[in-house]
Amino acid sequence: MSKFLKTPIDYLKGVGPERVSLLQSELGIYHYEDLLTHFPFRYVDRSKYYKINEITLASAEIQIIGKITGLSEIGQSRGKRLVARFADETGQMELVWFKYTKWMKENFEKMINIPIVAYGKPNEFNRTFSIIHPEIETLENQKSAPQGLYPVYSSTEKLTKKGVSNRVWQKMQMQLLSEIKEIEENLSDDIILKFNFSDRLTTFRQIHFPKSTEELKKAEDRLKFEEFFFLQLGLLIKKINHQRKYKSNEFSVVGKYFNEFYENHLPFELTDAQKRVVKEIRTDMGRPVQMNRLLQGDVGSGKTMVALLSALIAADNGFQTAFMAPTEILAQQHFESMKNYLSEMDIKIGLLTGSTKTKDRKILDEKLTSGEIHILVGTHALIEDHVRFKNLGFAIIDEQHKFGVAQRAKFIRKGKFPPHTLVMTATPIPRTLAMSLYGDLDISVIDELPAGRKPIMTVHRKDKDRLGLFGFIKTEIKKGRQIYIVYPLIEESEKMDYKDLMDGYDSITRAFPLPDYAVSIVHGRMKTEDKDFEMQRFAKGETQILVATTVIEVGVNVPNASVMVIESAEKFGLSQLHQLRGRVGRGAEQSFCVLMTKDNLTEDAFTRISTMCRTNDGFEIAEVDMQLRGPGDIMGTQQSGILNFKIASLVKDQKMMTTARYIAEELLKDDPELSKPENQKIKQHFAEYHKEKIEWSRIG
């Protein structure tokens, strides 16, 4: 942006000190640029005028020319409303304001018996039409309003109360655009020509005051492309710089450990997706540049097997592997399954968690520094300073969103060179979101389940169906199966949730009494050792039912568990429901997920429940989740800052995001330093964007 656009908003004609203060405190508008990029959130076609006798209930927002014939305040204190009698030559109606200020009332009084334009959505009551909270202005002023599509700006209650109406927003933007003579270009001539973009000043004029839907679309396309392009350019440059900075060990050998396991001990045929991902990892590790790869795959898709095969490549090259999991239970689970897989091979595996006893730690430390241990599985205890490897070459981080960038970076200091890094997640991330947040990583996806796995059958049931549910559970237990029953845990109402859990536990133990049935319970108030004890009882088959809160979302692997009952399922988000469902369906038998809800569901809750019943595809579920909640909520506040686009939407503009990524990749292939004369505008704008917009520490 030009220096002119850095001018403080105080200098704009018609914006007084009080308004400046409000614009700054309410919406962070400090400079001309901030105002210019405060885009309309919708547009209204104000070319058509209605008569009062033409109004129908089907009418959307309409505008009518008429006169206010009288104004009165009706009701007392809180229920008070301002009502204007409004008429044209065909009839009369009411204009009503439930929220109004003394300033508004005085202003409307000045408009009595002069031609005005009223705009809003009509309502009908007792066969009389009214418009609630209409926008009104004199017909004379309306003639100076923008023609074509009428921009509507987001605002705040405080600004509106202080007289910053939508018309005022328009006037500020018109004033600003009248003062701007030129806006510096930020794209190369090639890109502008390729997409037939207008120049930037025209683009900003058309986004604020489009004369047609075609003009609006053209302006939106350019501005959305810019936002995505400079984000992707930043991520790709970060990736290039990382590869230059972090040299790593070249794993040129695929030898005896990998081949012996693959040919003689592989417990099942790999899926095509697993084979593809192993090949991608092998290629990465064969280079003297640190691998930085994100592996996405649904629960049960076989990520751990891919990680194990990759660890064997490290061992073949004389290097050790660290495998970090977010919880002790999960670390224990990975340790046990890997130990089982490698039981007939000369590969040593260790386990290190916060619970490891001091004397066991000493033995572990000795074996680790001597190189006797090939793979060390553990929690964040692995990154403590005193943990020393002889030759760390590979780091695997499971459920990576539970670890911060700083924690992961600690592995870099544990070897002569930074280890190749594989971060894994069983929480599918929509493609465009992964491209935005993890665009500096290479991404692999396991998008198929192992052969023989039956899709989990998911059904929706209500309280009235509970007896039938208990009968179904008894039938499954008779077959030798086990059952999870999960209750929500929402921190704000922990006491209430705890009560729900205990009430549920009581009713379960009554319906499934000893000695015929054994029921375990696990919740956040229990000591860690008690939780582990109950989970282990369930894992060993000593109890048939595990009643729990979401602490089991990432937890024990019990192939024999075939039923997941989720109580108050409407309180859970989609990704959480999907994670919980993934606790079953790990054996060869048919598994079931029962979503229990109250009778009346909100529209969003119904969409979540019906999506779960319709599909088992985690990526499809993640897309629906992003449409419902938006990308910021999915990733949490820690990472949502990077996604504060002014106009682009990861949900609606996925095609544009992919295009921008491709153009950025092609540009950097041709000119990695952005040193060519034709790319100087991009380089200059990028330096400014990089400085002000991208919070690099949040990306990892």
KOLKOLDO-773359 format. One line per 10 residues: number of its first residue (from 1); their letters; for each residue z, x, y of C-alpha. Coordinates in steps of 0.05 Angstrom, whole numbers, plus 5000, padded with zeros to 4 digits. Example, Ala and Ser with C-alpha at 12.3 -4.5 7.8 and 13.67 -1.06 7.14 Angstrom:
1	AS	5156,5246,4910 | 5143,5273,4979
//
This chain:
1	MSKFLKTPID	5000,5000,5000 | 4987,5023,5071 | 5041,5047,5118 | 5031,4983,5158 | 5058,4943,5099 | 5123,4983,5101 | 5137,4953,5170 | 5205,4918,5171 | 5200,4842,5168 | 5237,4839,5236
11	YLKGVGPERV	5171,4856,5271 | 5133,4795,5245 | 5118,4746,5301 | 5159,4681,5294 | 5213,4711,5248 | 5279,4713,5286 | 5342,4754,5269 | 5375,4696,5230 | 5314,4685,5187 | 5306,4761,5176
21	SLLQSELGIY	5378,4764,5150 | 5366,4705,5104 | 5300,4731,5076 | 5335,4798,5061 | 5398,4770,5029 | 5366,4711,4992 | 5301,4741,4965 | 5302,4815,4980 | 5245,4810,5030 | 5253,4871,5076
31	HYEDLLTHFP	5182,4893,5091 | 5114,4862,5103 | 5095,4883,5032 | 5154,4843,5003 | 5130,4781,5039 | 5057,4791,5021 | 5076,4797,4947 | 5120,4734,4949 | 5064,4695,4916 | 5058,4619,4911
41	FRYVDRSKYY	5083,4593,4844 | 5036,4533,4845 | 4981,4501,4886 | 4967,4429,4905 | 4900,4397,4923 | 4915,4367,4991 | 4844,4345,5006 | 4855,4272,4984 | 4896,4220,5022 | 4922,4154,4991
51	KINEITLASA	4938,4086,5020 | 5005,4055,5002 | 4970,3998,4964 | 4933,4050,4921 | 4997,4080,4891 | 5009,4070,4817 | 5064,4097,4772 | 5013,4143,4741 | 5003,4177,4808 | 5023,4250,4809
61	EIQIIGKITG	5040,4282,4875 | 5003,4246,4931 | 4998,4248,5007 | 4995,4187,5053 | 4982,4181,5128 | 5029,4131,5162 | 5087,4123,5210 | 5163,4124,5204 | 5185,4057,5232 | 5260,4067,5224
71	LSEIGQSRGK	5312,4117,5199 | 5382,4102,5171 | 5439,4135,5133 | 5463,4094,5074 | 5526,4101,5031 | 5590,4141,5039 | 5607,4216,5037 | 5579,4245,4971 | 5534,4187,4956 | 5503,4187,5026
81	RLVARFADET	5428,4187,5033 | 5377,4188,5089 | 5325,4132,5084 | 5262,4126,5126 | 5220,4062,5128 | 5148,4086,5123 | 5086,4043,5133 | 5010,4045,5138 | 4960,3989,5149 | 4963,3969,5074
91	GQMELVWFKY	5039,3963,5063 | 5107,3997,5068 | 5153,4040,5026 | 5215,4084,5031 | 5223,4160,5039 | 5291,4182,5013 | 5331,4246,5020 | 5396,4254,4980 | 5405,4325,5006 | 5393,4332,5080
101	TKWMKENFEK	5421,4367,5141 | 5436,4345,5212 | 5376,4388,5234 | 5329,4349,5186 | 5355,4281,5211 | 5345,4301,5284 | 5275,4327,5268 | 5254,4263,5232 | 5280,4220,5290 | 5230,4255,5336
111	MINIPIVAYG	5174,4233,5288 | 5188,4158,5292 | 5125,4118,5309 | 5077,4177,5311 | 5025,4191,5256 | 5054,4234,5201 | 5034,4258,5131 | 5084,4246,5074 | 5075,4285,5010 | 5111,4279,4943
121	KPNEFNRTFS	5115,4243,4876 | 5123,4167,4879 | 5178,4129,4842 | 5184,4055,4831 | 5248,4013,4836 | 5251,3937,4840 | 5175,3935,4848 | 5180,3979,4910 | 5153,4049,4914 | 5191,4107,4945
131	IIHPEIETLE	5183,4183,4949 | 5246,4224,4938 | 5252,4287,4981 | 5181,4285,5008 | 5151,4339,5051 | 5133,4308,5119 | 5098,4335,5181 | 5059,4307,5239 | 4985,4293,5228 | 4971,4340,5286
141	NQKSAPQGLY	5007,4398,5250 | 4975,4380,5184 | 4906,4393,5215 | 4926,4466,5225 | 4951,4472,5153 | 4909,4512,5103 | 4849,4475,5076 | 4831,4475,5002 | 4888,4489,4954 | 4957,4483,4986
151	PVYSSTEKLT	5005,4539,4966 | 5076,4523,4945 | 5128,4579,4949 | 5192,4588,4911 | 5252,4589,4958 | 5328,4580,4956 | 5372,4522,4976 | 5402,4563,5033 | 5333,4580,5062 | 5311,4508,5058
161	KKGVSNRVWQ	5374,4483,5092 | 5363,4532,5148 | 5294,4503,5161 | 5251,4551,5120 | 5207,4496,5091 | 5144,4507,5051 | 5104,4498,5116 | 5145,4555,5147 | 5129,4600,5087 | 5055,4584,5098
171	KMQMQLLSEI	5059,4600,5172 | 5093,4667,5158 | 5040,4686,5107 | 4983,4664,5155 | 5014,4705,5211 | 5021,4766,5167 | 4950,4761,5140 | 4923,4754,5211 | 4956,4820,5230 | 4931,4860,5170
181	KEIEENLSDD	4864,4893,5184 | 4857,4931,5118 | 4895,4945,5053 | 4883,5011,5018 | 4848,5008,4951 | 4888,5026,4888 | 4834,5023,4835 | 4772,5065,4824 | 4703,5039,4844 | 4684,5039,4769
191	IILKFNFSDR	4741,4991,4751 | 4727,4946,4811 | 4654,4942,4793 | 4667,4932,4718 | 4710,4870,4731 | 4675,4847,4795 | 4742,4849,4833 | 4744,4831,4907 | 4774,4882,4956 | 4850,4880,4963
201	LTTFRQIHFP	4853,4845,5030 | 4807,4789,5006 | 4848,4784,4942 | 4913,4774,4981 | 4880,4723,5027 | 4854,4685,4967 | 4920,4686,4928 | 4957,4655,4987 | 4903,4608,5014 | 4848,4597,4961
211	KSTEELKKAE	4792,4550,4981 | 4776,4534,4909 | 4802,4544,4838 | 4748,4597,4827 | 4774,4638,4886 | 4845,4630,4860 | 4827,4653,4790 | 4791,4714,4817 | 4850,4735,4859 | 4900,4723,4802
221	DRLKFEEFFF	4858,4764,4753 | 4857,4824,4800 | 4932,4822,4815 | 4952,4812,4742 | 4907,4868,4720 | 4939,4915,4772 | 5010,4900,4748 | 4993,4911,4675 | 4948,4971,4688 | 4999,5011,4727
231	LQLGLLIKKI	5054,4995,4677 | 5011,5017,4619 | 4987,5079,4656 | 5060,5099,4666 | 5078,5088,4593 | 5017,5127,4569 | 5030,5185,4617 | 5102,5187,4593 | 5076,5191,4521 | 5028,5248,4538
241	NHQRKYKSNE	5084,5286,4575 | 5132,5275,4516 | 5081,5304,4468 | 5070,5365,4513 | 5144,5376,4524 | 5171,5364,4453 | 5139,5409,4402 | 5164,5396,4331 | 5159,5424,4261 | 5092,5416,4227
251	FSVVGKYFNE	5102,5383,4158 | 5038,5408,4126 | 5060,5399,4053 | 5063,5336,4012 | 5094,5366,3951 | 5138,5359,3889 | 5192,5312,3917 | 5143,5261,3946 | 5094,5265,3888 | 5147,5262,3832
261	FYENHLPFEL	5180,5201,3864 | 5114,5166,3879 | 5085,5178,3810 | 5148,5170,3766 | 5205,5134,3802 | 5174,5084,3851 | 5209,5019,3831 | 5151,4974,3853 | 5079,4977,3875 | 5074,4990,3950
271	TDAQKRVVKE	5039,4936,3992 | 4976,4955,4029 | 5016,4952,4094 | 5068,5001,4068 | 5013,5049,4045 | 4980,5045,4113 | 5045,5060,4149 | 5064,5118,4103 | 4995,5147,4118 | 5005,5140,4194
281	IRTDMGRPVQ	5073,5175,4188 | 5045,5231,4144 | 4990,5243,4196 | 5041,5246,4253 | 5088,5293,4216 | 5030,5339,4200 | 5023,5356,4273 | 5066,5407,4312 | 5084,5351,4362 | 5146,5307,4356
291	MNRLLQGDVG	5130,5240,4323 | 5159,5182,4362 | 5142,5120,4322 | 5169,5048,4322 | 5165,5013,4255 | 5167,4938,4258 | 5173,4895,4196 | 5206,4831,4175 | 5271,4831,4135 | 5253,4850,4064
301	SGKTMVALLS	5184,4878,4081 | 5201,4947,4053 | 5216,4990,4114 | 5271,5028,4077 | 5222,5050,4023 | 5174,5075,4076 | 5232,5113,4109 | 5252,5144,4041 | 5181,5167,4025 | 5178,5198,4095
311	ALIAADNGFQ	5245,5234,4083 | 5216,5263,4018 | 5158,5293,4059 | 5211,5326,4103 | 5247,5353,4041 | 5180,5380,4014 | 5175,5421,4077 | 5246,5447,4073 | 5276,5401,4125 | 5335,5352,4125
321	TAFMAPTEIL	5335,5279,4146 | 5387,5240,4185 | 5386,5164,4173 | 5427,5126,4226 | 5447,5053,4217 | 5485,5009,4267 | 5543,4987,4221 | 5583,5018,4164 | 5562,4962,4117 | 5489,4975,4131
331	AQQHFESMKN	5497,5050,4125 | 5533,5041,4058 | 5477,4994,4035 | 5422,5044,4052 | 5462,5100,4019 | 5471,5061,3954 | 5399,5038,3949 | 5371,5108,3964 | 5420,5139,3914 | 5395,5090,3861
341	YLSEMDIKIG	5322,5104,3876 | 5333,5180,3872 | 5384,5181,3815 | 5336,5219,3768 | 5314,5270,3820 | 5343,5334,3848 | 5353,5305,3918 | 5423,5303,3947 | 5445,5246,3993 | 5509,5244,4035
351	LLTGSTKTKD	5544,5187,4072 | 5581,5197,4138 | 5615,5140,4176 | 5677,5131,4218 | 5715,5115,4154 | 5698,5180,4118 | 5764,5217,4103 | 5776,5285,4135 | 5775,5324,4069 | 5709,5290,4049
361	RKILDEKLTS	5681,5307,4117 | 5696,5381,4107 | 5659,5381,4040 | 5602,5342,4073 | 5598,5392,4131 | 5594,5451,4084 | 5538,5419,4043 | 5502,5399,4106 | 5504,5468,4138 | 5484,5502,4073
371	GEIHILVGTH	5424,5456,4066 | 5449,5427,3999 | 5445,5356,4028 | 5373,5333,4039 | 5387,5264,4069 | 5449,5245,4108 | 5459,5170,4118 | 5510,5145,4168 | 5530,5108,4231 | 5531,5138,4302
381	ALIEDHVRFK	5580,5188,4271 | 5517,5228,4255 | 5506,5246,4328 | 5576,5272,4341 | 5576,5344,4365 | 5612,5374,4305 | 5559,5348,4256 | 5513,5407,4243 | 5451,5409,4200 | 5420,5472,4170
391	NLGFAIIDEQ	5350,5448,4187 | 5343,5378,4214 | 5270,5357,4217 | 5269,5281,4213 | 5312,5226,4244 | 5308,5153,4222 | 5342,5101,4266 | 5350,5031,4237 | 5356,4969,4280 | 5339,5014,4340
401	HKFGVAQRAK	5353,4961,4393 | 5427,4970,4378 | 5425,5043,4401 | 5416,5069,4472 | 5366,5122,4493 | 5422,5172,4504 | 5448,5164,4433 | 5379,5175,4404 | 5367,5235,4449 | 5427,5271,4417
411	FIRKGKFPPH	5385,5284,4354 | 5338,5327,4396 | 5393,5379,4404 | 5410,5382,4329 | 5351,5424,4306 | 5311,5484,4328 | 5257,5435,4349 | 5266,5361,4363 | 5261,5323,4297 | 5205,5275,4282
421	TLVMTATPIP	5234,5206,4298 | 5222,5139,4264 | 5257,5079,4296 | 5257,5015,4255 | 5270,4943,4272 | 5272,4880,4230 | 5270,4838,4294 | 5196,4827,4304 | 5174,4838,4376 | 5113,4802,4403
431	RTLAMSLYGD	5054,4850,4408 | 5048,4848,4484 | 5123,4857,4492 | 5123,4917,4445 | 5064,4944,4485 | 5104,4937,4549 | 5173,4961,4528 | 5153,5012,4475 | 5084,5030,4501 | 5103,5103,4502
441	LDISVIDELP	5116,5101,4426 | 5065,5095,4370 | 5075,5029,4335 | 5068,5013,4261 | 5074,4944,4232 | 5089,4923,4160 | 5059,4853,4161 | 5064,4833,4088 | 5121,4823,4038 | 5124,4857,3970
451	AGRKPIMTVH	5089,4822,3912 | 5132,4772,3874 | 5172,4752,3935 | 5171,4676,3942 | 5171,4648,4014 | 5239,4620,4032 | 5238,4543,4034 | 5270,4521,4100 | 5293,4449,4112 | 5327,4412,4169
461	RKDKDRLGLF	5387,4368,4151 | 5439,4329,4192 | 5513,4312,4181 | 5497,4249,4142 | 5462,4293,4090 | 5524,4335,4075 | 5542,4304,4007 | 5471,4316,3983 | 5476,4388,4008 | 5541,4400,3969
471	GFIKTEIKKG	5508,4372,3906 | 5449,4419,3916 | 5496,4479,3925 | 5532,4462,3860 | 5465,4460,3823 | 5447,4529,3850 | 5515,4558,3831 | 5506,4530,3760 | 5442,4571,3757 | 5485,4632,3774
481	RQIYIVYPLI	5463,4637,3846 | 5506,4651,3908 | 5510,4617,3976 | 5519,4637,4049 | 5547,4586,4098 | 5544,4611,4170 | 5578,4584,4232 | 5558,4602,4304 | 5600,4649,4345 | 5591,4641,4420
491	EESEKMDYKD	5639,4687,4458 | 5655,4639,4514 | 5682,4588,4464 | 5711,4634,4411 | 5772,4591,4399 | 5730,4529,4388 | 5682,4567,4342 | 5740,4596,4303 | 5767,4525,4294 | 5698,4502,4270
501	LMDGYDSITR	5695,4559,4221 | 5766,4546,4193 | 5753,4470,4190 | 5688,4485,4153 | 5723,4533,4106 | 5776,4480,4090 | 5723,4428,4074 | 5684,4478,4031 | 5746,4498,3991 | 5762,4424,3980
511	AFPLPDYAVS	5691,4410,3956 | 5689,4474,3914 | 5760,4483,3888 | 5790,4539,3846 | 5785,4556,3788 | 5713,4531,3782 | 5691,4563,3847 | 5713,4623,3889 | 5700,4624,3964 | 5702,4685,4011
521	IVHGRMKTED	5710,4682,4086 | 5689,4734,4138 | 5697,4730,4214 | 5705,4774,4275 | 5781,4768,4280 | 5791,4802,4212 | 5806,4876,4205 | 5746,4918,4185 | 5774,4935,4117 | 5789,4861,4102
531	KDFEMQRFAK	5718,4842,4123 | 5689,4896,4079 | 5733,4875,4020 | 5709,4803,4024 | 5636,4823,4032 | 5642,4870,3972 | 5673,4814,3930 | 5613,4771,3947 | 5564,4828,3934 | 5595,4840,3865
541	GETQILVATT	5589,4766,3848 | 5664,4754,3846 | 5657,4697,3896 | 5599,4647,3896 | 5604,4624,3969 | 5611,4667,4031 | 5633,4627,4093 | 5621,4671,4154 | 5604,4677,4227 | 5542,4717,4248
551	VIEVGVNVPN	5576,4783,4228 | 5531,4779,4167 | 5468,4776,4208 | 5458,4850,4191 | 5498,4859,4129 | 5502,4865,4054 | 5440,4859,4011 | 5455,4809,3956 | 5392,4794,3916 | 5429,4740,3877
561	ASVMVIESAE	5443,4699,3941 | 5391,4643,3942 | 5417,4593,3994 | 5431,4604,4068 | 5464,4544,4102 | 5467,4551,4179 | 5516,4503,4211 | 5503,4479,4283 | 5435,4512,4277 | 5415,4484,4345
571	KFGLSQLHQL	5464,4534,4377 | 5426,4594,4351 | 5366,4629,4382 | 5302,4635,4341 | 5308,4709,4326 | 5380,4700,4302 | 5360,4642,4257 | 5304,4686,4229 | 5351,4745,4218 | 5402,4701,4182
581	RGRVGRGAEQ	5349,4670,4138 | 5328,4740,4118 | 5395,4749,4082 | 5366,4708,4025 | 5299,4713,3990 | 5313,4784,3966 | 5308,4769,3891 | 5251,4740,3849 | 5281,4669,3849 | 5263,4614,3898
591	SFCVLMTKDN	5309,4616,3958 | 5327,4563,4009 | 5351,4559,4081 | 5384,4495,4105 | 5389,4484,4180 | 5446,4435,4194 | 5445,4403,4264 | 5474,4345,4303 | 5431,4282,4309 | 5407,4291,4381
601	LTEDAFTRIS	5370,4355,4396 | 5342,4380,4462 | 5267,4392,4464 | 5277,4469,4459 | 5325,4462,4400 | 5276,4416,4364 | 5220,4467,4375 | 5264,4523,4347 | 5284,4483,4285 | 5213,4457,4271
611	TMCRTNDGFE	5185,4528,4280 | 5234,4555,4228 | 5215,4499,4179 | 5141,4512,4190 | 5135,4587,4182 | 5168,4649,4152 | 5125,4696,4195 | 5172,4736,4240 | 5117,4753,4289 | 5096,4681,4298
621	IAEVDMQLRG	5169,4663,4308 | 5177,4719,4360 | 5117,4692,4399 | 5148,4622,4401 | 5215,4653,4421 | 5182,4690,4479 | 5148,4625,4503 | 5215,4589,4502 | 5260,4642,4531 | 5214,4691,4567
631	PGDIMGTQQS	5210,4766,4553 | 5270,4786,4595 | 5319,4744,4555 | 5291,4768,4488 | 5303,4841,4506 | 5368,4829,4543 | 5385,4851,4613 | 5386,4925,4595 | 5310,4926,4588 | 5286,4865,4625
641	GILNFKIASL	5281,4903,4691 | 5215,4934,4670 | 5186,4864,4661 | 5198,4837,4731 | 5125,4823,4744 | 5108,4788,4809 | 5049,4748,4782 | 5031,4770,4711 | 5062,4737,4650 | 5070,4769,4582
651	VKDQKMMTTA	5068,4699,4551 | 5006,4672,4586 | 4966,4735,4601 | 4966,4772,4534 | 4891,4783,4535 | 4895,4814,4605 | 4952,4860,4581 | 4910,4885,4523 | 4850,4897,4569 | 4892,4936,4619
661	RYIAEELLKD	4922,4979,4564 | 4852,4995,4537 | 4826,5013,4607 | 4887,5058,4619 | 4877,5093,4552 | 4802,5105,4565 | 4818,5132,4635 | 4869,5182,4609 | 4824,5204,4552 | 4771,5222,4604
671	DPELSKPENQ	4818,5248,4658 | 4889,5261,4632 | 4912,5293,4698 | 4878,5241,4742 | 4847,5299,4778 | 4775,5274,4786 | 4756,5252,4857 | 4740,5181,4835 | 4811,5172,4808 | 4849,5195,4870
681	KIKQHFAEYH	4864,5124,4894 | 4895,5108,4826 | 4935,5173,4826 | 4962,5161,4896 | 4982,5089,4882 | 5011,5109,4814 | 5056,5161,4847 | 5084,5107,4892 | 5090,5055,4836 | 5123,5106,4790
691	KEKIEWSRIG	5174,5123,4844 | 5192,5052,4863 | 5178,5006,4804 | 5187,5040,4736 | 5258,5052,4715 | 5242,5104,4663 | 5313,5109,4636 | 5307,5038,4611 | 5248,5052,4567 | 5259,5084,4500
//
